[in-house]
């Protein structure tokens, strides 16, 4: 999915993000141009660690929450495959 956020410090940020299909609950993202061309490699985002500043952490948290909520609503059986139950 492509996301656009307006920030005070960095201006308009365009991000491509997706759920990592190999690691449950990991979201990977990279910065893109307005047209979606990659400006960086994909990096995993860990909300417990945050980003390099508070404003970017808020942007990344919003993307993370949006993707995981979408996955849980759309693919509930696949979205929780990484959770082990007794």
Residue pairs with C-beta under 8 A, 6 or more apart in sequence:
1 16
1 17
1 18
1 66
1 67
2 14
2 15
2 16
2 32
2 36
3 14
3 15
3 16
3 17
3 62
3 63
3 66
4 12
4 13
4 14
4 15
4 34
5 12
5 13
5 15
5 59
5 62
6 12
6 13
7 13
7 55
7 56
7 59
8 55
9 53
9 55
10 55
10 56
12 34
13 31
13 59
14 31
14 32
14 33
14 34
14 36
15 29
15 30
15 31
15 32
15 59
15 63
16 29
16 30
16 32
16 36
16 38
17 27
17 28
17 29
17 30
17 45
17 63
17 64
17 67
18 27
18 28
18 29
18 67
19 25
19 26
19 27
19 28
19 67
19 68
19 71
20 26
20 27
20 28
20 44
23 44
23 82
24 80
24 81
24 82
24 83
25 68
25 82
26 44
26 45
26 46
27 44
27 45
27 63
27 64
27 67
27 68
28 42
28 43
28 44
28 45
29 42
29 43
29 45
29 60
29 63
30 38
30 39
30 40
30 41
30 42
30 43
31 38
31 39
31 40
32 38
32 39
33 39
45 51
45 60
45 63
45 64
47 60
47 61
47 64
50 57
50 60
50 61
51 57
51 59
51 60
68 79
71 78
71 79
72 79
72 80
